[in-house]
Each structure stands twice: as C-alpha cells, then as structure tokens.
Amino acid sequence: MGSMVAGRRRVPPPVVLMYAILQVGVIAYGLTKPTELWHHAVAAAALIALLALWLAAIVVWRQRWAWGAAAVVYSVGLIEPAWRWHGALIYICDVAMLVLLLSPHMREYVGVARRRATPDQAYPGGVARLKARSARCGHLRAPPLEVCSCGSFTDTPSAMDLVGIEPTPWG
C-alpha cells in the first residue's frame, strides 16, 4: 500500500460523499433553469468551472477557506426566502447542505475540528514524565479527585499540565 499522511483518510466519510452528490445535483438542477446567463456562453462556462473547483476544494483538497465560504453561503440561503423564494426543493437542499457542512465528520474531514489528543500525544514527554513532574509537588499522594495546590487533579492531568503551563498563584 502507498504512503498515507497521518490523520488523513483515503476514503472520505459518507457525509462528504452525500454533500458532493447533493451539490452536483443542485448544480445540474440549476443548469436546467432558463436564465440570462446562458446567453453568455463564456460566463456560463466560467461559472460552472468555478463551482466545480469550489466543490473540489472542499471534497478533494480539503480547503478550510472553501468550507467556510460554503457554510456562509448556505447560511445566507436559510434566510434568503425572506426576500426571494426559489422554491421548496432548493430551500430543502440548502438546509441539507448546511447540515452536512456543519456535521462533525465534515468539519473533521476538512480540518476545522480536530479530534482531541490523548495525553501521550498532547504532552511530548508522555504521561510518565507528566506524572513525575506532578509528583514533585506532591499532589499524587492526595485522595482521588482532589484538586492539588498546583491546580490539577490528583489522578488525571489538567489542561495546564498537558500544554506545560505552570499555574499562577491566584488560580
């Protein structure tokens, strides 16, 4: 098997495929509607190419800016019927695409939301080094789940311990 960058999946999650299929469907539906844009062949071809590149930026290249722009466009699509109604089908598709874009799997896929790292991944020295550092202040000898004077719990590392921030005297 070929090399794979850590954290990148070869096969996109189903939510990404559903978004791509729905987006292609909406573009195809839009192509069937008569507009003045079709009288300008170059402009129509450029618009289709830009929409295809935008979809590829989200699905293939996983660009966060393209995801964010799409989220803004479909968010506006939620309130757009207040001044211009395109029909129930387009409105439902806009809502569905916004839901798919904001889903946790899609956000993780494009890199907007990352999975939480385990203590071994978040703390470069590992949990053993963290516990050794914590033992110096003596909080590992306290009863379970009591807060130590250094600001961390006795049996679990705090967020400050994981990133290596020393607690301040005032908390």
N, C-alpha and C positions, 0 to 999 in steps of 0.2 A: 504494500500500500504506500501511496505517496506521503510526503510530509504534511503535517497539519499544524497550523498555528494554534498554540494553546488557547483554549476558550472559544475557538471558532468551530461551529458545526458545519459539516459538509452538506447535510440535508436541512433545509430550512424547516422550522416548525410549521404545523398545519395552518396556524393563524396567518403566517406570511403568505403561504400559497393561496389561502382564501382571499386575502387582501389583493394580491396580484390578479387573481381571476375576476374579482369584482371590479377592480379598476379597469381592466381590459374590457369587461362587459359594458361599463359606463361609457368608455371612450367609443366603443362600437355603436352603442345606442345613440350617442351624440352625433356620430357620423351619418346616421340615417335621417336626422332632422335637417330640414332646409333652412339655411341661414345665409346671410350675405357674404360670409367668409368663403363659401365655396365658389363665389365668383372670382376670387383671387387665389388662383391655384398655388402660387408660391407661398403665400401666407398660410394657407391651409396645410400644406406640406410641412412648413416650419413648425406650426402649432402641434401637429401630430408627432413630429420628431422630438420636440421639447417635452411633450407629455410622456413619450416612451423613455426618454433619457431620465426624466424625473422618477418614473416608476423603477427604472433600472438602478438609479442612485439609492433608492430605499431598499429594494429587494436583493439586488446583486452586490452593489458596492457598500451597502450598509452605512450610508452617509447620514449623520445626525442632523445636519442642516436641512436635508431633504425631508427627513421625518418631521422635523419641527415645522417646516413650511407647510407640509401636508396637514399636520394637526391644526395649524392656524386656519388654513383654507376650509377644512371640513367643520371647524368650529363656527366659522362665519356662515357656513351652509346650514347650520342649525337655526340661526336667526334670520337668514335671508328671506324666508317666506313672509316675513312681516312687510316687506316692500315689493317682493317679486316671487310669484309662485310658479315653479317649473313642473309641478305635478307630484303626485304621491310617490311614484316609483323613484324619481330622482331624490326626493327627500329621504325615503327609506334607505336608499343606497348611501347617501351622505352620512346618515346616522350610523349605518352598519360599518362604513369605512372608518369613521371616527372611533367607534368602539374597538375595532380591530387594531387601529393605530395605537390607541392608549392601553391596550391589553399588556399585561406584564411580560408575556412571551415576546411580543413585538418590540417592546422597549428594550428588553434584554438583547434581542437579536441585533438591533441597530446600535447598541452600546449606550443607550440613555440610562438604563438601570442595570446595575451590576449585581450579581449575587454577592451576598455577604461572605467575606473571607473567614475561614476558620482561624483560631488563634495562631496555629502554626504558620499559616500563610500571611496573616496580618503582622505578626511580630517576627522580625528577621531572625532573632536568636532562638525562636521556638519557645514552647511552653516551659521547658526545663529552665531556660535562662530567666524567663519571667518569674517562675516560682522561686528561683534562687534570689532574685532581686527583691521579691516580696518578703522573703524570709528575713532579710536584713532588717526590715522594720518591725518584724515580729508578729505580723497580723495572721500568719498561717497557724499560730498557736491559739487563736481566739476561737470561741464556739462557732459553728457553721452559720453562715449568712449574717454575721455581724459586720458592721462597717468599721474598718480599721481607721486609725488616725490619719493614715496616708490617703484615705478617700476611696479605697477599693474594698470589695467584698472578700471574705476570707477564702472561699473555695472557687471563685470564678474571677478571671481577670476583668478589670473595668476597661472602659474605652480609653481612659487616660493611660492605663498600663500598656494597652495594645499599640498605641501610637508613640509611646515613650515620653509622654508629657508628665512632668512632675507636678503634683498637686500644690496649690498655693496655700499659705497658712490660713486664709479666710474661707477656704472651701472651694 
